[in-house]
């Protein structure tokens, strides 16, 4: 798979904007810091950490001249599963991140938070 193979299905091309990419990276750094606040519940810390993952994956895509089509379902999955192409992420690590995405969906749509 290449990123070009996903055009019009789940990605579109853009001109990479260094200012937007920097804002995404800054927001991710804030979220990573906030996810370490011990006074927050595990659920909120997880949500904040997950948001950081999405911000970083989005920055990676945009740095490569792409963004997800948010009008179509699966844009979080696309952002995570393109990380091996955008930043050379190891496939095993990508699988772990995708498992977090799935657990986040279960929590968001069922209200049940998992503990492991």
PyMOL commands that set and color helices and strands:
alter all, ss='L'
color gray80, all
select helices_A, chain A and resi 3-6+18-34+42-63+75-81+83-86+91-110
alter helices_A, ss='H'
color red, helices_A
select strands_A, chain A and resi 11-13+66-68
alter strands_A, ss='S'
color yellow, strands_A
deselect
rebuild
show_as cartoon
